[in-house]
Amino acid sequence: MKILNSFGPNPRMLRMFLAEKNITIDSVEHDLMGAENRGDAYVSKNPGGQMPALELDDGTVIAETVVICDYLEELNPDPALIGSNAVERAEARMWNRRIEQKITENIYNGFRFSEGLKLFENRMRCLPEAASGLKAVAQDGLAWLDKQMDGKTFICGDRVTIADLVLYCCTDFAAGVGQTISSDLKNVSAWFSRIDSRPSASASLHPAADKVGMKG
Ligand SMILES: N[C@@H](CCC(=O)N[C@@H](CS)C(=O)NCC(=O)O)C(=O)O
């Protein structure tokens, strides 16, 4: 199998997941900034046109970052980053869904429709008029999460899960494009520092991140 890889916070989340699990999988680089992921060759494999994807040896292509993680966790259960029983898996997926819906999707679209507009306007329908509202919705989501994090080390309590990796890769990227975590959010800020200090955080940054000038 091989990872269809590129710069970007979602591909980084997959790289971080692999680093946490200590798994190495061959990868093929794609030029996200040059929109290679929107070209026919990639879209014929992943009609979603976004990075990353996982191509199996029989040609099956699995896309959607957390679905790739689901698949890889089935093959490599330890350490569990989703869960080692049905309740743990449900808990991680529940928190991850909340985080994607309340926070990360809004951060990403807020960026695409403003600072990222030049990069995205020919890739998808962009709604510049919605950008500031989406950013505010994301901040509301972070403030909500701050309350939920009271007394917790990680989003699912004392274990690191996909929910932490999804939120970390997004908020680390977001901080570099003007969407910072407010210092008033003490629990989320402390959680960010905890994840940021894990070896997988630095190991997962793409070599092109410096050149691109964004964390991904
Ligand atoms: N729903 C997808 C979203 C992936 C995504 O947004 N990928 C970004 C990189 S972080 C991308 O491909 N951006 C370039 C583009 O949309 O053309 C997933 O979870 O994997």
The ligand as an SDF file (V2000), in Angstrom:
LIG
                    3D

 20 19  0  0  0  0  0  0  0  0999 V2000
  -12.5670   15.5720    4.0980 N   0  0  0  0  0  0  0  0  0  0  0  0
  -11.1800   15.4380    3.7120 C   0  0  0  0  0  0  0  0  0  0  0  0
  -10.5560   16.8090    3.6320 C   0  0  0  0  0  0  0  0  0  0  0  0
   -9.1160   16.7600    3.2080 C   0  0  0  0  0  0  0  0  0  0  0  0
   -8.5630   18.1550    2.9160 C   0  0  0  0  0  0  0  0  0  0  0  0
   -9.2090   19.1830    3.1690 O   0  0  0  0  0  0  0  0  0  0  0  0
   -7.3470   18.1660    2.3690 N   0  0  0  0  0  0  0  0  0  0  0  0
   -6.7050   19.4200    2.0260 C   0  0  0  0  0  0  0  0  0  0  0  0
   -5.2820   19.4250    2.5740 C   0  0  0  0  0  0  0  0  0  0  0  0
   -5.2910   19.6430    4.3230 S   0  0  0  0  0  0  0  0  0  0  0  0
   -6.6050   19.5610    0.5200 C   0  0  0  0  0  0  0  0  0  0  0  0
   -6.5160   18.5990   -0.1980 O   0  0  0  0  0  0  0  0  0  0  0  0
   -6.5800   20.8340    0.0770 N   0  0  0  0  0  0  0  0  0  0  0  0
   -6.3300   21.1700   -1.2970 C   0  0  0  0  0  0  0  0  0  0  0  0
   -7.5690   21.2540   -2.1150 C   0  0  0  0  0  0  0  0  0  0  0  0
   -8.6970   21.1540   -1.5750 O   0  0  0  0  0  0  0  0  0  0  0  0
   -7.4200   21.4260   -3.3120 O   0  0  0  0  0  0  0  0  0  0  0  0
  -10.4450   14.5460    4.7120 C   0  0  0  0  0  0  0  0  0  0  0  0
  -10.8460   14.5000    5.8760 O   0  0  0  0  0  0  0  0  0  0  0  0
   -9.4680   13.8740    4.3340 O   0  0  0  0  0  0  0  0  0  0  0  0
  1  2  1  0
  2  3  1  0
  2 18  1  0
  3  4  1  0
  4  5  1  0
  5  6  2  0
  5  7  1  0
  7  8  1  0
  8  9  1  0
  8 11  1  0
  9 10  1  0
 11 12  2  0
 11 13  1  0
 13 14  1  0
 14 15  1  0
 15 16  2  0
 15 17  1  0
 18 19  2  0
 18 20  1  0
M  END
$$$$
